[in-house]
Amino acid sequence: MSNVLLIGNGAREHVIAETILRSRHNPVIFSYMKSNNPGIAALSEKILIGDYNDLKGIKKFSRDCNIDFAVIGPEDPLNNGVVDSLREMDIPCVGPTKSLSRLETSKSFTRELLQKYNIPGNPAFKIFSSMEGIDDFLGELGEIVIKPDGLTGGKGVRVQGDHFHTKDEALQYCREILEEHPYVVIDEKLEGEEFSLQCLCDGKTVIATPPVQDHKRRFIDDKGPNTGGMGSYSCEDHSLPFMNLGDAAEGLKITQKVAEAIHKETGEYYRGVMYGGFIITKDGVRLLEYNARFGDPEAMNILPLLKTDFIDICNAIIEGTLDNLNIEFEKKATVCKYVVPKGYGLPEDHPDAKSTSDKIEVDNVKDAKLYYSSVDNREDGLYMTTSRAIGVVGIAGDVEKAERMAELAVSSIKGPVDHRPDIGTKPLIEKRIDHMKEIKEAERVNKNAK
């Protein structure tokens, strides 16, 4: 029996808790959360509500609960150095140290790491600590992507043509970033289709989980502002409809090289999840960014399909023995749709903006899985916060059935809520397939013309 510390209070941590408890080792979960997630609380032996920067409080809770190892869900505690603090107590963690979590917390660190060790995948990019030289660099590229160097909850990236259009707008956003962050990263804008590849890593061995496609835009047909993710899907063949056989393998190869480079650069082994956001372009697979933990919502697509004992995986990551473990996933499709407050992603003066603090009710859901995210369980019921409320996941033999299952379950959640009904549907997926065909055809024509 293992006493497992789970840090985090979102839907990602809810599905992690569920996966932990499926273990044959009869683990016991002790959860440290910044708000009372009822799903996690119901699966935990004991919970403590506190701040993720309260490292002393986390250490005391761990000591009191006689913790054997910890699983770190969100990026904030990693950035605060929780793994380093727990190591001081000889408590190993599934999650990287503060230094290694720079893979996510510092986009400049990751871009420069790939560049230094000649790892393929980088777009054309430059990193700036002041406005000097930015104007000239913008003139060298076509369309661009602007990223703050730091944590932004998945909402800091702005893409030309979507979030801004002119050079003046780009320069203004760079100024805003540099007021709050040490660096701004400017990438060339890549044309293609994105996929998430969450990899398990013990520092030497890297194992990919099934690829997932996330939808960050707030509204139907990928309109509106970026969010933390409105939903995602995965396919029963452990590929995606717009991918070639080698695309996921190329993403895995990049991640393996990054794991090697991190060890060379720091002398530390990366133990945890390396989640790469990749894009398939006319020139192959390119890296958009890394996250140093499971994705949210992507964790809800892959962890329910995991056949291998999760405690065995955690121990292998900690001990550096992943190469001895055969990790398997069910051959099923998944569709996750996030239920959010109507006001999620809307300006504060919008009539629906106040819905972010309203009460919701969840009727009986038979087939789909529900994972609670940013909700607050009070004496008189369940209340939403300013972020995503509940992840609804359909699991079936194909995407079409999984989508119908998830959509039906969404209707069981009552209150001033919204979701994206198009995620996982045939028209949206076919749009992705057609987009990839257009890119490859344009490249073929271009090559023939030369």
N, C-alpha and C positions, 0 to 999 in steps of 0.2 A: 504494500500500500504506500502511495506517495501523497504527501501534502503539497499541493500545487498552489502557488500564488499566481493569480491572474490579475493583471493590471489593465484597466480599461472599462468603459461603461457603454460602449456602442453595440451596434448589431454585429460588427466583426467579432467583438469579444463574446457576445451571446452565442454565436455559432462555434467559437473556439471552446467555450465551456461545454456545450453539448457534445463536441467531438472528444474532448478530454474524458467525459463521463462514459463514453462508449467503450473505453479501454477495459480489457480483461484484468487489469492490475488493480481495479477498485480504487482509483484515486479519489482524494477529497479536495475540493476546491475552496480556497479562501480568496475572496475578491476585494480588491482595493479600487474604488470607483469615485469619480468626482460628482456623480449624481446617482440616485437609486434606480437602477435599471431592474425592473421586476423580473425579467427573464433570467438575468444573471443571478439575481438574489435567490430565486427559486431553486437554482442548481448549486448554490454555495452552502457550505457548512457555516460560514461566517463572512460577514461583509464589513467593510469600514469605508465611510464616505470622507474624502479628504482631497486636498489639492495635489496635483501631480508634481509640484515642485517641493512638496514637503517630504524630503528624503529621510529625515529623521523619523517622521511618522510612519513611513513605509517600512523602514528597518525595524521599528518597534513592533509593528503589526506582524512582520515576518518572524521575528523572534518569539512573540507570544504564541504564534500558530505553529511553531516548529516546522517551518517551510523547508522542503527538500530541494525544489527548484522553482523558478518563476518563468512565466510566459508573458511577454510584454506586448500588448496590443497596439496602442497608438504611438504616434511619433513624438508627442510632447515629452512623456517621461524618458524616452530614449535620449532626446536632446538635452534633458535636464541631468543626465548621468545616472539614472536609476540602476543600470546594470553595473556600473563601477561601484556604486554604493553597496549593492547586494553582494558583490564579489568580496568586499571587505569583511563580510560575515561568512564567507565561504559558501554562499548560495549561488549556484550557477544559474544562468539565464538562457532562454531561447530569445535572443535579441542581441544586437551589437552594442559595444561600448559607445560612449559619447563620441570618441574619436572616429570610430568606424561608421557611426550613424550619419557622419557627414556625407555619406553616399546619398542620403536624402536631404539633409538639412543644409547642405551647401552645393548648389548646382555647379558652382565654379570648381569645387574640389573634384567632382565627378568628370566634368568635361576635361579638366587638365590631366586627370589620371589616365583617361583613355588616350589622350594625346601623347603623354610622356611614354607610355608603354606600347604605343603603336597598335592599339586595339581598334578594329574597325567599328564603325557605327556612329561616330560623331558627325553632325552636320558642320557646315562652315559656321564658326562662332568667334566671338571675342568677349572678353570680360573687362568691365570698366569700373573704376573706383571714383571717377569724377566724370563730368560731362565732356572733358577734353578728349577729342578724337571720335566721339560718337557720331557727329554729323558726317564726317568723312567716311566712316565705316558703313553708314546707312547708304551712302552713294555707291558702295562697292557691291551691295547685294540687291536682289530683287525684293520680294516681299519678305517680311521678317516676323520673328516671334520674340517678345520681350519677357524676361523672367526675373523676378527678384531673387537674390541669393539668400534664401532663408525659408522658413516655414510660412506658408500662407493658407493652409487648409485646402489646398487644391484649387484655389480661386485667384491666385496672383498672376497667372500666365495670361498674356494678351496677344492675340493673333491679328496680324494685319489683314484687312478685308472683312474681319468679323467684329473686332472690338475697337479698332481704329483704322483710319484710311490714309491720312496724310503724314508727311514727315514731321510737321509741327506737332501733331498729336503724339507721335512716337517720342519726340524729344521731351514733350511735357510729361509723359508717363515715366520716362527715364529719370527726370528730375524728381518726381514724386517718390520713386523707388529709392533713390540715393539719399533722400531725407530720412528714411527709416531703415535702410539696409546698407551694409558696407559695399556691396557690389551689385551691379546689374549685368545680367547675361543676355546677349543678343545673339540669337540663332537665325540662320536662314530658315525660311518657311518651307517645310517639306510637304509635298503633295502625295497622298496615299491613304491607306486604311490602317487604323491603329489596332493594336491588341495588347493585352496584359499577360505577362508571363511571370507567374509567381514561382520562385525557385527556392527549394530548401537547401541550406548550405551549412556545412560544418567547418568551413575554412579551406578544405582540400577537395571535397566532393560536392558537386552541385547537381541537384535533381529537379527537373522541371515538373510542374503540375499542369493539368490541361489548360490551354490558352482560353482567355475570356475576352469578350469585347464589352467595354464600359461605355455608357452614354452620359456625358457630363452636362450637356445643355439642359436647361430647365424645362423647356417646352417641346411639344410635339414637333417632329421632323427636325430635331436638333436646332431649334431656335432659342433665342434668349441667352441670358448670362451663363457662364460656367458655374457648376456646383461641385460638391464633393462627389457627385455621381448619382444620377436618377435611376439607375438600374443597369443590368448587364445580362449577358446570356453566354452559355457554352453549349457545345454540341456533343452528341453521343459518340462520335468518332474521335473525340479529343483533338479536333482541328476546328477551323472556322470556315464558313462557306467561301470566303474570298481568298483563302490562303493556299499556297502550294505546299507540297510535302516538306520542302526544305526550310520554310519560313520560321517555324517554331524552333527547328534545330539550329538555325542561324542565330536566333535570339538566345538560345541556351549556350551556344558557343561563345558569344560575346560575354555573357554573365560568368561563364567559367573563367575566361581570361581576366575579367574584372576581379574575381575572387583571388586569383593568383597575384594580380597587381597590388591589391590591397595588402596582402601579406608581405610582399616585397617592399612596399612603401612604408608600412607601419611596424612590421614585425609581429603583428597580431593576426590571429585567425578570426575570420568573420563567422559567427555562429548565430544563425537565425534565418530570416526570410529575406531574399533579395528579389524584389518585385520590379521587374523592368517594364516600363511603358515603351513599346516599340511601334514603329510605323513601317509598313511595307511600301516602298517607293519603286520607281522605275529602275533605280540603281541597286535594289536589294533592301535589306532590313537595316533601319537606322534607329538609334537610341534617342528617345525623347527625354526620359528621366528615369531615375531609380527611386524606389521607396524602400525603407529599411524595415518593412513589416508587411503583413498580409494587407491586401487591398480591402477597401470598404466601398462598394459592395462585393468585390470579386471573391472574397473569402467565402461568401454565402453560396457561390456557384460551385466551388471545388471541395470544400471540407465535408459537406453532406455525402459526397461521393467516395470519400476516402475509405478504402477497405483495410489498409494497414493500420495497426494499432498506433494511435497518436502518441501515447506515452513512450512507446518504443522509438518513434521518430524523434521525440524530444530528447530522450536519453542518447540517441545516436548523434544528434547535433551537438550536444554538450560534450560527449566523449570523443568526438571525431571519428565515428565509425559508420557514417552513412553509407559507405561503400559496401557494407555487409548486409544492408537491409533492402529487401525487395518491396518497393512502394507501388501500390496498385490503387486504381480508381475504377468505380463502376462505369460501365459504358452506357451512360444516360445523359440526357440533355437537361439543362437547367435554365430557367428564366427568373431573374430577380427584378421586381418593380418596387421602388421606394415610395411609400406613402409619406407625403410631406404636408406641412401647413399650407393653406392656400397662399399665404403671404410669403412663403419661402422664395427668396431670390428677388422679391419685389422691393421697390423703394419704400422708405418708411412712411411716406405720405400717401401711399396707395390705400384704397378702402379696405383691402383684404389683409393689410400688413399686421393688424392686431390679432389675426387668427393664430399667430405663432404661440400664444399663451393659452389657447382654448383647451377644453376638455374633450377627449375622444372616448368612444366605446368600441370594444372589439367583440363582435358576435362569435358564435361557434364556427370555427373553420375546420373542415374535415380533412381535406387532402393536402393543401399547400402548407409550407412551414412559415411561421412568423418569427422574426428576429427583431427585438426591440432595440431602438437606437437612442436618439436624444429625447427621451421622455422622462417625466418625473412622476413617480408613483406616490401619490398623497393619500391621506386617509379617506377622502371622498372620491377617489378615482384616479384615472390616468390623464396627465396633462402633457401637452406638447411644449417644446421649447422653440428656439429660433431656428433649429436645424431639422434634419430629416428625422422622421418619427419611427416608422416601422418598415423593415425589409420583408417583402412577401416573395416567397420562392416556390415556384412550381418545378417539380422533378418528374420526368417522364421518359418514354422511349425515344421521343423526338422533340424538337424545339416547338413545333406547332402545338402539340399536346401540353407541353410544359407551360407555354404562354397562356393557353386557355385556362389552365389550372390556376396560375397566378392571378390572372385578370378576374376570375370568379371570386377568388379569396379577397381581393382588394375591396370588393363591394360589401364585405362584412365589417369594414372599419367605418364607423359613423362619426361625423363631425365635419368641421370646415377644413376638409383635406383635399389634396390633389395628388395626381400621379401622372406618369406618362403611359397611356394605353398602347402606344405604338411600339414599345420596346419588346423585342422578340417576335414581332409580327413579320409575315412574309414580305409585305411591301418594303419595310425598312431594311430587311436583310438583302432583298434583291437590289435595292438601291446601292448597297455596299458592293455587291458583286459587280454590278454594272460600272460603278466608279472604278474598280480595279481593272476591269476589262478595257475601259477607255484609256486609262493611264498606260497600260501595256501596248495597246494598239497605237497610241500616239508615239510611243517610243520606237515601235517597229517601223512606222512610217518615217520617222526621223532618221533612223539608221539606214533605211533604204535610200532616202534622199541623199545621204552622204556618199 
